[in-house]
């Protein structure tokens, strides 16, 4: 299901690349099928881990929705909890508040739903949305640096798993000095990359 990167995106032009990949993701004619495959890939991946606290995200701009798989994961063990990110305006870092189906939600400063007045926690596994991804866990996000700043500050650092559709692979994508590479990348085609242990 992978598609090669179009040749008209200049190497290193991340702003253009972000716009193009977001537009492509939102117009994928097989996005529902890809999402179903990625749900299965995520469920299988989670079965191999013993985490009890997972940070997920609320999907925007055509992102893959982790929450159905996460809800099924949490149902299997009452000790498990799911959190969604909440941005701290001063530090521009994320904290994670518990989420469950039906919990009261409110919009953050960017208009993204977040849990209202639920406890915060530190995830041991963090699911990270990717606009695109490159070799060795390099992630292309929206350019705000929220995840990079958060991961740089969290101790212990959670295991990070990028989630993307396979058409988002960018072979020339390289990390900048502030970028924190992902520990693994999951796509609708399966495990795309995992750091050596």
Backbone as JSON, one array per atom type, in Angstrom:
{
  "sequence": "XXXXXXXXXXXXXXXXXXXXXXXXXXXXXXXXXXXXXXXXXXXXXXXXXXXXXXXXXXXXXXXXXXXXXXXXXXXXXXXXXXXXXXXXXXXXXXXXXXXXXXXXXXXXXXXXXXXXXXXXXXXXXXXXXXXXXXXXXXXXXXXXXXXXXXXXXXXXXXXXXXXXXXXXXXXXXXXXXXXXXXXXXXXXXXXXXXXXX",
  "N": [[0.8, -1.19, 0.0], [2.17, 1.16, 0.08], [3.18, 4.34, -1.16], [5.36, 6.03, -3.43], [7.26, 8.99, -2.6], [6.2, 12.04, -4.02], [8.01, 13.6, -6.63], [8.12, 16.35, -6.78], [8.4, 17.63, -4.35], [10.78, 19.45, -2.79], [13.84, 18.25, -1.43], [14.19, 18.56, 1.99], [12.36, 20.63, 2.29], [10.3, 21.1, 4.54], [7.98, 22.47, 5.28], [6.38, 22.65, 2.96], [6.15, 19.92, 2.51], [4.72, 19.06, 4.8], [2.19, 20.28, 4.34], [1.47, 19.01, 1.95], [1.42, 16.24, 2.66], [-0.57, 16.23, 4.64], [-2.82, 17.03, 3.15], [-2.92, 14.92, 1.34], [-3.37, 12.77, 3.08], [-5.92, 13.33, 4.06], [-7.46, 12.95, 1.81], [-7.22, 10.34, 1.02], [-8.49, 7.62, -0.68], [-8.79, 5.11, 0.32], [-8.69, 5.35, 3.06], [-10.28, 4.5, 5.26], [-10.02, 1.69, 5.14], [-7.25, 1.49, 5.49], [-7.09, 2.53, 8.08], [-8.44, 0.54, 9.52], [-6.64, -1.59, 9.19], [-4.42, -0.51, 10.54], [-5.48, -0.27, 13.11], [-5.57, -2.96, 13.83], [-2.83, -3.63, 13.69], [-1.85, -1.99, 15.76], [-3.22, -3.09, 17.99], [-2.1, -5.68, 18.09], [0.58, -5.01, 18.54], [0.41, -3.82, 21.1], [-0.26, -6.05, 22.63], [2.14, -7.28, 23.05], [3.38, -5.88, 25.03], [3.82, -4.64, 28.43], [2.75, -2.35, 29.52], [0.88, -0.1, 31.62], [0.0, 2.44, 31.59], [-0.84, 4.55, 29.12], [-0.22, 7.1, 26.86], [-2.23, 8.66, 24.54], [-3.82, 10.27, 21.75], [-6.07, 12.84, 20.58], [-7.61, 12.5, 17.53], [-6.89, 14.61, 14.75], [-7.24, 16.44, 11.67], [-7.35, 14.31, 9.8], [-5.81, 12.33, 11.01], [-4.81, 9.07, 12.18], [-7.07, 7.32, 14.24], [-6.53, 6.35, 17.39], [-8.09, 5.67, 19.54], [-10.29, 3.69, 19.52], [-8.87, 1.19, 19.51], [-7.35, 1.56, 21.81], [-9.31, 1.71, 23.79], [-10.32, -0.89, 23.76], [-8.0, -2.19, 24.58], [-7.74, -1.16, 27.2], [-10.05, -2.17, 28.38], [-9.47, -4.83, 28.82], [-7.99, -5.03, 31.15], [-8.38, -3.77, 34.26], [-6.53, -2.17, 35.54], [-5.28, -0.67, 33.66], [-4.73, 2.49, 32.06], [-5.66, 5.27, 30.01], [-4.45, 8.21, 28.51], [-4.89, 11.59, 27.36], [-3.24, 14.23, 25.58], [-2.57, 17.44, 27.04], [-1.9, 20.74, 26.51], [0.54, 22.78, 28.03], [0.49, 26.14, 28.33], [2.55, 27.86, 29.15], [5.02, 26.4, 29.35], [4.95, 25.13, 26.95], [4.82, 22.42, 26.73], [3.55, 19.06, 26.92], [1.13, 17.57, 29.08], [-0.43, 14.69, 30.47], [-3.75, 13.71, 30.71], [-6.14, 11.61, 32.22], [-8.33, 9.67, 30.17], [-11.5, 8.4, 29.26], [-14.13, 6.62, 27.6], [-16.92, 8.7, 27.25], [-16.16, 10.53, 29.18], [-16.15, 13.89, 30.42], [-15.44, 16.49, 28.15], [-13.43, 19.23, 26.95], [-12.41, 22.06, 24.94], [-9.01, 22.7, 24.03], [-6.48, 25.32, 23.82], [-6.05, 25.23, 21.12], [-8.34, 24.34, 20.0], [-8.7, 21.63, 20.18], [-10.22, 18.72, 21.46], [-10.01, 17.88, 24.94], [-9.67, 15.97, 27.99], [-11.73, 16.95, 30.71], [-10.92, 18.09, 33.84], [-9.85, 15.63, 34.79], [-7.63, 13.23, 36.4], [-4.04, 13.69, 36.18], [-1.28, 11.87, 34.73], [1.79, 10.02, 34.24], [2.72, 8.65, 31.27], [3.95, 5.39, 30.37], [4.19, 4.44, 27.9], [3.95, 6.09, 24.86], [1.85, 7.14, 22.37], [2.29, 8.6, 19.29], [1.2, 10.96, 16.97], [1.9, 11.09, 13.48], [2.64, 13.26, 10.84], [4.27, 12.66, 8.79], [6.96, 10.28, 8.3], [10.36, 9.18, 8.65], [13.47, 7.45, 7.91], [14.81, 5.45, 10.6], [13.19, 6.23, 12.8], [12.62, 8.96, 12.59], [10.45, 11.68, 12.87], [7.9, 13.56, 11.31], [6.13, 16.18, 12.36], [3.65, 18.65, 13.16], [5.16, 20.87, 13.39], [5.27, 22.4, 15.69], [6.75, 21.5, 17.85], [5.92, 20.4, 20.28], [5.82, 17.69, 21.17], [8.55, 17.0, 21.05], [9.72, 18.78, 22.95], [8.37, 17.9, 25.24], [9.16, 15.19, 25.45], [11.87, 15.54, 25.79], [11.93, 16.54, 28.34], [10.66, 14.67, 30.03], [11.24, 12.28, 32.58], [11.33, 9.13, 33.91], [11.86, 8.64, 30.4], [9.13, 7.98, 28.27], [8.36, 5.05, 26.28], [8.22, 5.54, 22.86], [5.89, 5.52, 20.23], [5.34, 6.02, 16.95], [2.57, 6.76, 14.85], [1.26, 6.27, 11.69], [0.01, 6.53, 8.32], [1.1, 4.4, 5.7], [1.78, 5.73, 3.35], [2.97, 8.02, 4.19], [5.72, 7.83, 4.4], [8.91, 9.24, 4.15], [11.75, 9.13, 2.49], [14.01, 10.82, 2.51], [13.89, 12.28, 4.84], [15.36, 13.79, 7.6], [16.66, 14.05, 10.95], [16.49, 17.01, 12.94], [18.54, 19.05, 15.15], [16.95, 19.41, 17.53], [15.08, 17.41, 17.42], [13.51, 14.5, 18.73], [14.01, 11.19, 18.3], [11.68, 8.58, 17.43], [10.85, 5.5, 19.16], [9.66, 3.43, 17.85], [7.79, 2.81, 14.83], [4.56, 2.48, 13.65], [2.52, 1.4, 10.98], [-0.17, 1.13, 8.56], [0.77, -0.95, 7.11], [2.16, -2.47, 8.92], [4.78, -3.05, 11.36], [6.92, -0.53, 10.87], [9.37, 0.43, 11.65], [11.73, -0.14, 14.27], [13.62, 0.67, 17.09], [16.79, -0.75, 17.87], [17.1, -2.98, 20.64]],
  "CA": [[0.0, 0.0, 0.0], [3.02, 2.34, 0.13], [3.32, 5.14, -2.36], [6.6, 6.8, -3.4], [7.1, 10.43, -2.43], [6.21, 12.78, -5.27], [9.32, 14.21, -6.89], [8.1, 17.82, -6.78], [8.7, 18.18, -3.02], [12.24, 19.57, -2.67], [14.43, 17.65, -0.24], [14.41, 19.52, 3.06], [11.28, 21.61, 2.38], [9.34, 20.47, 5.45], [6.71, 23.2, 5.3], [5.61, 22.17, 1.8], [5.9, 18.51, 2.73], [3.62, 18.96, 5.77], [0.92, 20.61, 3.67], [1.15, 17.98, 0.96], [1.07, 14.99, 3.32], [-1.87, 16.4, 5.3], [-3.84, 17.03, 2.11], [-3.0, 13.56, 0.81], [-3.96, 11.91, 4.1], [-7.36, 13.59, 4.16], [-8.16, 12.56, 0.58], [-6.98, 8.93, 0.69], [-9.77, 6.95, -0.92], [-8.82, 3.88, 1.11], [-8.29, 5.69, 4.43], [-11.0, 3.65, 6.21], [-9.38, 0.38, 5.11], [-5.93, 1.67, 6.12], [-7.32, 2.7, 9.51], [-8.76, -0.77, 10.07], [-5.38, -2.35, 9.26], [-3.57, 0.05, 11.58], [-6.08, -0.66, 14.39], [-5.12, -4.33, 14.11], [-1.38, -3.56, 13.96], [-1.68, -1.42, 17.1], [-3.68, -4.07, 19.0], [-1.09, -6.74, 18.18], [1.77, -4.42, 19.17], [0.14, -3.63, 22.53], [-0.28, -7.36, 23.31], [3.5, -7.66, 23.38], [3.94, -4.95, 26.02], [3.17, -4.75, 29.73], [2.44, -1.01, 30.0], [-0.42, 0.13, 32.23], [-0.34, 3.85, 31.39], [-0.51, 4.9, 27.74], [-0.64, 8.4, 26.35], [-2.71, 8.6, 23.16], [-4.1, 11.63, 21.28], [-7.35, 13.02, 19.92], [-7.23, 12.64, 16.12], [-7.26, 15.81, 13.99], [-6.69, 16.58, 10.31], [-7.22, 13.02, 9.13], [-4.91, 11.42, 11.72], [-5.32, 7.76, 12.61], [-7.74, 7.35, 15.54], [-6.07, 5.27, 18.26], [-8.95, 5.45, 20.7], [-10.99, 2.39, 19.57], [-7.94, 0.13, 19.93], [-6.95, 1.82, 23.19], [-10.42, 1.35, 24.66], [-10.32, -2.36, 23.86], [-6.82, -2.53, 25.39], [-8.01, -0.84, 28.6], [-11.13, -3.05, 28.86], [-8.94, -6.15, 29.16], [-7.34, -5.01, 32.45], [-8.88, -2.55, 34.92], [-5.4, -1.34, 35.98], [-4.78, 0.11, 32.53], [-5.35, 3.8, 31.85], [-5.36, 5.99, 28.77], [-4.43, 9.65, 28.69], [-4.79, 12.46, 26.19], [-2.36, 15.35, 25.87], [-3.06, 18.78, 27.33], [-0.74, 21.61, 26.34], [0.81, 23.82, 29.01], [0.79, 27.34, 27.53], [3.8, 28.49, 29.56], [6.2, 25.59, 28.99], [4.7, 24.56, 25.61], [4.98, 20.98, 26.84], [2.3, 18.33, 27.11], [0.91, 16.69, 30.21], [-1.44, 13.73, 30.05], [-4.87, 13.55, 31.61], [-6.88, 10.37, 31.97], [-9.48, 9.71, 29.28], [-12.31, 7.19, 29.13], [-15.32, 6.95, 26.82], [-17.97, 9.38, 27.98], [-15.7, 11.55, 30.13], [-16.44, 15.25, 29.97], [-14.35, 17.04, 27.36], [-13.45, 20.65, 26.63], [-11.41, 22.37, 23.92], [-7.8, 23.38, 24.48], [-6.21, 26.59, 23.15], [-6.02, 25.01, 19.67], [-9.62, 23.8, 19.58], [-8.66, 20.16, 20.2], [-10.84, 18.23, 22.69], [-9.18, 17.31, 26.0], [-10.48, 15.62, 29.16], [-11.95, 18.05, 31.66], [-10.79, 17.82, 35.28], [-9.48, 14.25, 35.13], [-6.27, 13.2, 36.96], [-2.89, 13.59, 35.28], [-0.38, 10.75, 34.99], [2.93, 9.94, 33.32], [2.64, 7.4, 30.51], [5.17, 4.62, 30.1], [4.15, 4.27, 26.44], [3.34, 7.27, 24.28], [1.49, 7.04, 20.96], [2.57, 9.92, 18.73], [0.73, 11.08, 15.59], [2.91, 11.54, 12.52], [2.24, 13.74, 9.52], [5.12, 11.81, 7.98], [8.04, 9.66, 9.06], [11.52, 8.85, 7.84], [14.29, 6.35, 8.42], [15.31, 5.41, 11.97], [12.33, 6.87, 13.79], [12.47, 10.4, 12.42], [9.04, 12.02, 12.75], [7.49, 14.88, 10.83], [4.89, 16.59, 13.0], [3.07, 19.88, 12.64], [6.16, 21.94, 13.46], [5.2, 23.16, 16.94], [7.77, 21.0, 18.77], [5.37, 20.04, 21.59], [6.25, 16.34, 21.58], [10.0, 17.01, 21.28], [9.98, 19.42, 24.24], [7.83, 17.04, 26.29], [10.01, 14.01, 25.58], [13.16, 15.98, 26.31], [11.79, 16.83, 29.77], [10.13, 13.56, 30.83], [12.16, 11.3, 33.13], [11.92, 8.43, 32.77], [11.25, 8.91, 29.1], [8.27, 6.86, 27.85], [8.61, 4.41, 24.99], [7.42, 6.3, 21.91], [5.46, 4.8, 19.04], [4.71, 6.87, 15.96], [1.49, 6.13, 14.09], [1.09, 6.96, 10.4], [-0.31, 5.69, 7.17], [2.37, 4.06, 5.04], [2.11, 6.69, 2.3], [3.68, 9.13, 4.81], [7.16, 7.6, 4.5], [9.72, 10.2, 3.4], [13.09, 8.56, 2.63], [15.06, 11.82, 2.73], [13.65, 13.0, 6.08], [16.44, 13.65, 8.59], [16.39, 14.72, 12.22], [17.14, 18.27, 13.28], [19.13, 18.9, 16.49], [15.95, 19.37, 18.62], [14.17, 16.28, 17.23], [13.69, 13.29, 19.54], [13.53, 10.09, 17.46], [10.72, 7.63, 17.97], [11.37, 4.16, 19.41], [9.05, 2.53, 16.87], [6.78, 3.41, 13.95], [3.56, 1.53, 13.16], [1.7, 1.88, 9.87], [-1.16, 0.17, 8.1], [1.51, -2.1, 6.57], [2.78, -3.22, 10.01], [5.87, -2.38, 12.05], [7.77, 0.06, 9.85], [10.71, 0.6, 12.21], [11.86, -0.25, 15.72], [15.01, 0.86, 17.53], [17.38, -1.96, 18.47], [17.04, -2.98, 22.12]],
  "C": [[0.85, 1.26, 0.0], [3.07, 3.03, -1.22], [4.65, 5.87, -2.3], [6.31, 8.28, -3.2], [7.11, 11.11, -3.78], [7.52, 13.54, -5.43], [9.31, 15.72, -6.8], [8.3, 18.43, -5.4], [10.2, 18.25, -2.87], [12.73, 18.94, -1.36], [14.7, 18.74, 0.79], [13.31, 20.55, 3.22], [10.14, 21.03, 3.22], [7.99, 21.17, 5.48], [5.81, 22.73, 4.15], [5.22, 20.72, 1.99], [4.75, 18.29, 3.71], [2.27, 19.2, 5.1], [0.51, 19.5, 2.72], [0.7, 16.68, 1.62], [-0.27, 15.08, 4.04], [-3.0, 16.35, 4.28], [-4.03, 15.62, 1.56], [-3.69, 12.63, 1.79], [-5.47, 12.1, 4.16], [-8.14, 13.17, 2.93], [-7.88, 11.12, 0.17], [-8.32, 8.22, 0.49], [-9.91, 5.67, -0.1], [-8.46, 4.13, 2.58], [-9.0, 4.8, 5.45], [-10.35, 2.26, 6.28], [-8.0, 0.44, 5.78], [-6.08, 1.78, 7.64], [-7.65, 1.37, 10.18], [-7.51, -1.63, 10.2], [-4.51, -1.84, 10.41], [-4.15, -0.23, 12.97], [-5.58, -2.05, 14.8], [-3.63, -4.37, 14.45], [-1.13, -3.04, 15.37], [-2.1, -2.41, 18.18], [-2.65, -5.19, 19.19], [0.17, -6.22, 18.87], [1.57, -4.29, 20.68], [0.12, -4.95, 23.3], [1.12, -7.78, 23.73], [4.15, -6.77, 24.44], [3.18, -5.07, 27.33], [2.84, -3.38, 30.34], [1.03, -0.96, 30.61], [-0.9, 1.56, 32.02], [0.13, 4.29, 30.01], [-1.07, 6.27, 27.4], [-1.02, 8.25, 24.89], [-2.9, 10.04, 22.68], [-5.49, 11.65, 20.65], [-7.06, 13.28, 18.44], [-7.77, 13.93, 15.48], [-6.69, 15.7, 12.58], [-6.44, 15.24, 9.62], [-6.27, 12.04, 9.78], [-5.61, 10.1, 12.01], [-5.89, 7.89, 14.02], [-7.34, 6.13, 16.35], [-7.11, 4.82, 19.27], [-9.78, 4.16, 20.68], [-10.09, 1.24, 20.03], [-7.54, 0.31, 21.39], [-8.07, 1.44, 24.16], [-10.49, -0.16, 24.84], [-9.15, -2.84, 24.73], [-7.13, -2.3, 26.88], [-9.09, -1.73, 29.2], [-10.59, -4.38, 29.38], [-8.28, -6.21, 30.54], [-7.71, -3.7, 33.13], [-7.75, -1.66, 35.45], [-4.9, -0.41, 34.89], [-5.5, 1.45, 32.41], [-4.79, 4.46, 30.6], [-5.37, 7.47, 29.09], [-4.37, 10.37, 27.36], [-3.94, 13.67, 26.56], [-3.11, 16.66, 26.11], [-1.83, 19.68, 27.3], [-0.66, 22.65, 27.45], [1.25, 25.05, 28.24], [2.13, 27.96, 27.88], [5.01, 27.71, 29.1], [6.15, 25.07, 27.56], [5.06, 23.07, 25.59], [3.61, 20.35, 27.08], [2.29, 17.62, 28.46], [-0.24, 15.79, 29.78], [-2.49, 13.56, 31.13], [-5.65, 12.32, 31.21], [-8.09, 10.62, 31.09], [-10.18, 8.37, 29.35], [-13.54, 7.58, 28.32], [-16.4, 7.58, 27.69], [-17.49, 10.41, 28.97], [-15.96, 12.94, 29.54], [-15.21, 15.82, 29.28], [-14.54, 18.55, 27.22], [-12.36, 20.92, 25.61], [-10.21, 23.04, 24.55], [-7.62, 24.67, 23.67], [-6.22, 26.46, 21.63], [-7.34, 24.42, 19.15], [-9.68, 22.29, 19.55], [-9.29, 19.69, 21.51], [-9.82, 17.61, 23.65], [-10.08, 16.95, 27.17], [-10.58, 16.79, 30.13], [-11.86, 17.52, 33.09], [-10.57, 16.35, 35.61], [-8.03, 14.26, 35.65], [-5.2, 13.16, 35.86], [-2.07, 12.36, 35.66], [0.75, 10.78, 33.97], [2.87, 8.61, 32.59], [4.0, 6.7, 30.42], [5.3, 4.31, 28.61], [3.39, 5.46, 25.89], [3.11, 7.04, 22.79], [1.53, 8.44, 20.37], [2.06, 9.98, 17.29], [1.84, 11.61, 14.69], [2.23, 12.09, 11.27], [3.0, 12.92, 8.49], [6.19, 11.19, 8.86], [9.16, 9.28, 8.1], [12.28, 7.69, 8.43], [14.65, 6.54, 9.9], [14.51, 6.25, 12.96], [12.21, 8.37, 13.7], [10.99, 10.7, 12.15], [8.88, 13.42, 12.18], [6.15, 15.17, 11.49], [4.38, 17.86, 12.37], [4.01, 21.08, 12.76], [6.16, 22.74, 14.74], [6.22, 22.71, 17.98], [7.25, 20.55, 20.12], [5.85, 18.68, 22.06], [7.75, 16.32, 21.86], [10.33, 17.64, 22.63], [9.51, 18.54, 25.39], [8.75, 15.85, 26.52], [11.38, 14.37, 26.14], [13.12, 16.18, 27.82], [11.36, 15.64, 30.61], [11.23, 12.6, 31.28], [11.4, 10.42, 34.11], [11.15, 8.71, 31.48], [10.38, 7.73, 28.7], [8.75, 6.27, 26.53], [7.68, 5.07, 23.98], [7.16, 5.51, 20.64], [4.74, 5.78, 18.11], [3.66, 6.09, 15.19], [1.24, 6.95, 12.83], [0.57, 5.98, 9.37], [0.97, 5.54, 6.34], [2.75, 5.02, 3.92], [2.87, 7.9, 2.85], [5.18, 8.93, 4.94], [7.91, 8.55, 3.58], [11.18, 9.76, 3.53], [14.19, 9.57, 2.92], [14.91, 12.58, 4.04], [14.76, 12.73, 7.08], [16.08, 14.45, 9.83], [17.14, 16.04, 12.31], [17.64, 18.14, 14.72], [18.11, 18.76, 17.63], [15.03, 18.15, 18.52], [14.53, 15.1, 18.12], [13.15, 12.13, 18.71], [12.57, 9.18, 18.2], [11.4, 6.28, 18.22], [10.83, 3.14, 18.42], [8.06, 3.32, 16.02], [5.87, 2.29, 13.46], [2.78, 2.18, 12.03], [0.66, 0.82, 9.53], [-0.5, -1.05, 7.45], [2.18, -2.92, 7.67], [3.83, -2.38, 10.72], [6.85, -1.86, 11.02], [9.21, 0.22, 10.34], [10.65, 0.42, 13.72], [13.32, -0.13, 16.07], [15.53, -0.46, 18.11], [17.33, -1.86, 19.99], [18.38, -3.27, 22.71]]
}
